[in-house]
């Protein structure tokens, strides 16, 4: 990320910053990797440590399936019935020790506040509009937005209309791909997107009032209730490199070639032991004998998950909007019968999908069975 500042801040760090009445604003350094990673400094009306009550709410860790035969899986997330606010409507479907993946069908705004103390989050907006209110300021969201929220950020989602999200909860920091950045951190010319495509908070709204405000904290595998004696969005200014930001999938510029390009050209983000890729409308390969459909391949060291957003899904049959397919490591997968031949001579694809490749096997949450297409493994015959 790049340097950004909003609101009022003092000329120097760690110096007195006084209110009109002569009392001090309260400085908070918020950073990663023990002061050696990205960080920001925020200035509060009240002490960010001022909590009047805490309560343990219980584990949020999902229960995974027992081990079974390795096979390709297909989950139709439109069948998930859980609805509500952006926290209560989360339905985890897959995960491992590096991340959790699920969906949320957000039909109401959050009445309390939320902070993930276990890692970063990415909210991919399949459809819907609204805003994400945060301690760094407010972000508006719309269809196709990736909203990246760093660890420790207090926020709440307020939809303007029903919103479907694909959610990635990472236990590590989410960044842009390292190979697309130079030694100074700037995105390079051959990157499929650049800093101009990224949006930070649009406006900083500051609330000074005192009272009881609940923040639901996710930490150490459990949910906790913290009651603050002041509004958590009491920040008058901040600066730094750590803050929530947005990238829209429509601004991803696809990399194409004379023959079929491998999946890494679609990479958009990375975390520890996983990557997130964006498959967007693009021209097909232009070698005169090119086969546009992907070749059969084995994910020897990674599991491949695809979340289908919209389009023609050229290499797959029986896939719907909101489908998730999982092709695990150890066995090959590829286009369904007939789709290779059908792709020859095609000029472009209009598909839109999000791919997550993990370098540890993904486990299936037990509830995912309720929305599974059990026959998917045998659709290549």
Secondary structure, DSSP 4 states (H G I P E B T S, - for coil): ---EEEE---SSTTS--B-TTSPBPEEEEEESTTTTS-EEEEEESS-TT-EEEEEEEEE-PPPBPPP-----EEEEGGG----BSTTTTEEEEEE-SSEEEEEEEE-S--SSEEEESS--EEEEEEE--EEEEETTEEEEE-TTEEEEE-TT-EEEEEESS-EEEEEEEESS--B--GGGB-TTSPBPTTSSS-GGGEE--SB------EEEEEEEEEETTEEEEEEEEE-S--EEEEEES---EEEEGGG------SSPPPGGGGEEEEETTEEEEEE--EE---STT---SPPPEE-SS-EEEEEEEES--TT-SS--TTEEEEE-TTSEE-PPTTHHHHHTT--EE--EEEEEEESSPPEEBGGGGGGB-TTGGGTT-
